[in-house]
Amino acid sequence: MATNLAIDEELLSLALKAGGFKTKKETVNTALKEFVQRRRQGEIAELFGTIDYDSAYDYKKLRTRK
């Protein structure tokens, strides 16, 4: 999908150099992937302390040796 964007050229240049990328496209795509990953990690971190665990659950009991 072709998209025209007005991107800060100085910021793009810095990102290109920092990431060692060869193209602007590669730089922008990688930046977008990292942005999405960080947002998802934040959503997962918000779950800490909100999930109730069964204290009677015995994971060792489910192990089997063959």
Backbone as CSV, one residue per row, in Angstrom:
resi,resn,N_x,N_y,N_z,CA_x,CA_y,CA_z,C_x,C_y,C_z
1,MET,0.846,-1.162,0.000,0.000,0.000,0.000,0.901,1.237,0.000
2,ALA,0.784,2.018,-0.999,1.562,3.244,-1.097,0.919,4.320,-0.231
3,THR,1.753,4.998,0.563,1.269,6.048,1.442,2.233,7.218,1.401
4,ASN,1.685,8.398,1.295,2.509,9.611,1.336,2.436,10.190,2.738
5,LEU,3.597,10.380,3.347,3.670,10.914,4.699,4.651,12.073,4.757
6,ALA,4.343,13.037,5.588,5.274,14.142,5.847,6.044,13.762,7.109
7,ILE,7.255,13.244,6.924,8.071,12.764,8.039,9.224,13.733,8.260
8,ASP,9.520,13.988,9.509,10.640,14.852,9.880,11.929,14.245,9.314
9,GLU,12.522,14.927,8.357,13.712,14.399,7.665,14.900,14.225,8.615
10,GLU,15.055,15.140,9.561,16.170,15.035,10.509,15.995,13.808,11.409
11,LEU,14.778,13.606,11.875,14.490,12.451,12.724,14.666,11.152,11.947
12,LEU,14.219,11.140,10.718,14.372,9.964,9.872,15.842,9.658,9.618
13,SER,16.612,10.710,9.382,18.052,10.541,9.152,18.742,9.970,10.389
14,LEU,18.365,10.470,11.563,18.936,9.958,12.811,18.584,8.488,13.017
15,ALA,17.333,8.130,12.751,16.888,6.748,12.899,17.606,5.838,11.910
16,LEU,17.797,6.316,10.701,18.478,5.544,9.669,19.914,5.228,10.102
17,LYS,20.594,6.247,10.626,21.979,6.054,11.084,22.042,5.179,12.331
18,ALA,21.136,5.417,13.277,21.143,4.666,14.534,20.866,3.188,14.300
19,GLY,19.990,2.890,13.353,19.640,1.503,13.080,20.549,0.844,12.065
20,GLY,21.354,1.638,11.373,22.242,1.083,10.352,21.480,0.585,9.134
21,PHE,20.343,1.214,8.860,19.519,0.793,7.739,20.020,1.402,6.441
22,LYS,19.643,0.775,5.326,20.064,1.253,4.015,18.990,2.105,3.342
23,THR,17.726,1.888,3.726,16.642,2.614,3.067,15.709,3.254,4.092
24,LYS,15.008,4.285,3.638,14.023,4.942,4.486,12.872,3.981,4.785
25,LYS,12.498,3.201,3.794,11.394,2.253,3.959,11.706,1.253,5.067
26,GLU,12.919,0.714,5.037,13.340,-0.248,6.058,13.337,0.401,7.446
27,THR,13.775,1.641,7.501,13.813,2.377,8.763,12.415,2.569,9.337
28,VAL,11.498,3.032,8.496,10.130,3.294,8.954,9.425,1.997,9.343
29,ASN,9.574,0.947,8.542,8.924,-0.324,8.859,9.428,-0.904,10.175
30,THR,10.721,-0.828,10.406,11.288,-1.336,11.653,10.803,-0.506,12.840
31,ALA,10.756,0.800,12.668,10.287,1.680,13.739,8.834,1.365,14.089
32,LEU,8.014,1.119,13.089,6.605,0.789,13.339,6.471,-0.551,14.054
33,LYS,7.270,-1.537,13.656,7.230,-2.847,14.318,7.620,-2.714,15.788
34,GLU,8.682,-1.962,16.060,9.134,-1.772,17.436,8.090,-1.025,18.254
35,PHE,7.427,-0.048,17.652,6.370,0.696,18.327,5.239,-0.242,18.758
36,VAL,4.803,-1.094,17.859,3.712,-2.031,18.151,4.139,-3.014,19.238
37,GLN,5.367,-3.532,19.155,5.864,-4.472,20.165,5.874,-3.832,21.555
38,ARG,6.326,-2.609,21.644,6.385,-1.926,22.943,4.994,-1.695,23.511
39,ARG,4.057,-1.334,22.667,2.681,-1.121,23.133,2.091,-2.434,23.649
40,ARG,2.341,-3.521,22.950,1.822,-4.824,23.377,2.461,-5.260,24.690
41,GLN,3.753,-4.998,24.833,4.433,-5.343,26.085,3.842,-4.560,27.243
42,GLY,3.498,-3.308,26.995,2.877,-2.486,28.027,1.538,-3.039,28.450
43,GLU,0.764,-3.537,27.486,-0.537,-4.125,27.793,-0.371,-5.376,28.646
44,ILE,0.647,-6.174,28.349,0.903,-7.393,29.120,1.356,-7.037,30.529
45,ALA,2.200,-6.025,30.647,2.699,-5.611,31.961,1.563,-5.144,32.863
46,GLU,0.522,-4.577,32.284,-0.614,-4.123,33.070,-1.376,-5.288,33.708
47,LEU,-1.201,-6.487,33.194,-1.878,-7.660,33.742,-1.240,-8.173,35.030
48,PHE,0.009,-7.783,35.297,0.684,-8.267,36.500,-0.112,-7.888,37.740
49,GLY,-0.360,-8.878,38.568,-1.094,-8.662,39.806,-2.602,-8.705,39.646
50,THR,-3.083,-8.901,38.440,-4.533,-8.913,38.223,-5.077,-10.312,37.983
51,ILE,-4.194,-11.286,37.830,-4.627,-12.650,37.540,-4.541,-13.473,38.822
52,ASP,-5.632,-14.124,39.164,-5.659,-14.984,40.350,-5.226,-16.390,39.970
53,TYR,-4.332,-16.937,40.763,-3.832,-18.288,40.518,-4.390,-19.247,41.552
54,ASP,-4.578,-20.487,41.137,-5.066,-21.533,42.031,-3.886,-22.033,42.858
55,SER,-3.894,-21.757,44.138,-2.767,-22.153,45.002,-2.684,-23.667,45.177
56,ALA,-3.764,-24.369,44.877,-3.767,-25.823,45.012,-3.252,-26.519,43.758
57,TYR,-2.996,-25.769,42.706,-2.515,-26.353,41.448,-1.107,-26.894,41.631
58,ASP,-0.887,-28.147,41.253,0.417,-28.796,41.411,0.967,-29.142,40.034
59,TYR,1.807,-28.262,39.518,2.356,-28.489,38.182,3.287,-29.702,38.147
60,LYS,3.912,-30.023,39.253,4.817,-31.169,39.293,4.053,-32.490,39.155
61,LYS,2.835,-32.499,39.634,2.012,-33.698,39.566,1.708,-34.068,38.107
62,LEU,1.654,-33.079,37.245,1.321,-33.309,35.835,2.520,-33.793,35.004
63,ARG,3.714,-33.700,35.570,4.900,-34.145,34.852,4.943,-35.660,34.795
64,THR,5.366,-36.175,33.671,5.526,-37.625,33.539,6.892,-37.917,32.943
65,ARG,7.507,-38.944,33.456,8.797,-39.370,32.877,8.543,-40.561,31.990
66,LYS,9.222,-40.577,30.897,9.040,-41.686,29.952,10.312,-42.452,29.802
